[in-house]
Amino acid sequence: MSRSKEAAIMTLASRRYWRTCDAETVVSAWRESGVSVAAFARQHGIHAARVLRWRSRLGGKKAIQFRPVRMVSASTRVDLGDADVLVELVTRSGRRIAVRRGFDARLLEELVRAVESWSC
């Protein structure tokens, strides 16, 4: 698990209430970890029953997955004021992320996961 995701889980663990998107982040991290619920909960200071209850509420939703994207021609691109912007990504929530030539793919993946975990 990345450091940023680990930090997000630790922050969520200390919250008294979770929104659905918070729970999705935690349940997804648990599934990706490959460890038992008890081990994951102990490691992050969360009650295992809380993780299991949210897993049930979410109805078997799987880990966050990236979806195929469709590239459009430069003539249809929104002008962001910088000709060096090559790709603009619009997330499910409608947030836009623009990346330049030579971007770090792993950093972009972490950024998208973080943005998608923000308030619903």
N, C-alpha and C positions, 0 to 999 in steps of 0.2 A: 504494500500500500504506500502511496506517495506521502511525503511529509505534509503536504497541504491537506490531503484527505484525512490523514491521521489527526491533524490539528482540528479540522472541522468536526470529526467524530467526537473528540474530547470536548469541544465547545458544546455540542449538542447534548452530550451525556450529562452536563451540569444543568441543563434546562429542566424546569419542572414540567412544562408542557411542550409537546412536539406538534408542529403542523404536519400535514400529510407529506409535504416535500421534505421535511426534516427526517421523518420516519423512513421515507424512501431512500434517503442517503445512507442512513444507518443500516437498514436491512440489506441494501445493495452491497455495502462494505462487508457486512458479515458473510453474505453469500460468496463474495469474491475471495474472502480470507481462507476458505476451505477448512476452518476449524469449527468445533462444536459451538453452539450458542452459549453454553456455559463458559467456555474458554474465552470467546470473544467478549462476552459481557464482563467477565472478571478483568480482562486486559484493559477495558475501557471504562470501568467503573459504572456499568449500567446493569440494571436488574435483567436477568435473562428472560423473565416473564414479560417484561416490557417489550423486548425485541420480538418474542413469539406472538404477543398480542397484536403488535403492529403488522407482523408478517401475515397473520390471519386477516386483519382488517384490509390490508392491501390486496387481498384475494389472489395471491400467487404472482404478483407482478415480478418480473425478472429484473436483473441488474440493468442499469442504464446502458443503452446501446446507441451507437452512432448510426445514423441513417444515411442512405445515399443522397448525394447533392447533385444539383443540376447547375452547370456553369452557363452563364449568359455572356453574350458578347460585350465588349467594352463600351459599345454605344448605348447599351441599356443600363450600364452601371450608374449608380447614384454618385454624383460628384461629391466627394468628401474633402475636396480642396487640396489633394495631394496626388499628383499623377503617378506616384510610385506605388499606390495601393493596387494590389492585383486581385485580391479575393475579398469579398464581403460575405460573411456567414450570418444567416438569420436563424436564430434558435427557435424551438417550439414556442417559447414564451414571447417571441417577437423582438428579442434583444438582438442587436447587430454587433458583430465582431469583424473588424477589418484587419487583414494581415498584409505585410509587405513581403517582397521577394526575400528569400532566405530565412523565413520564419522557422522556429523550432517546433516541429510537429508534436513532440511530447508535451511541451509547454502549452500549445494550443489545446491539446486534449484535456489537460488539467484545468485550463481556463474555462472550456465549455462545460465540463463537469461542475465546476464551482458556480458558474453563472446559472446553470440549469437547477442547481440546488437552492438558489435564492427563493425568497418568498413567492408563493404560488400566484 
